[in-house]
Amino acid sequence: MDVILLYDVFHEIENKDQILNELHKILCDNGVLSFSDHHLEEKEITDAVMKGGYFKLVKKGKKTYTFKKNHTSQEGNIPNARMDDA
């Protein structure tokens, strides 16, 4: 996938880390996660999405955040890498 739109649902998701991990897996190397959730504050959004090192913030709009796929986690490894990702 080139682009994933995650709009106004993140606050309802219980297993946020698992969802972000799966989105990271299916997003192409230069892929974009476009995110908006009016139920959350900016810090809640950026902390949650960047927590596992899967994504980095590249642009903040008025209501929408644009994240790019991060190729390495905070530990320097590709998070939950699959063999076909190598």
Secondary structure, 3 states (H helix, E strand, C coil): CCEEEEECCHHHCCCHHHHHHHHHHHCCCCCEEEEECCCCCHHHHHHHHHCCCCEEEEEECCCCEEEEECCCCCCCCCCCCCHHHC
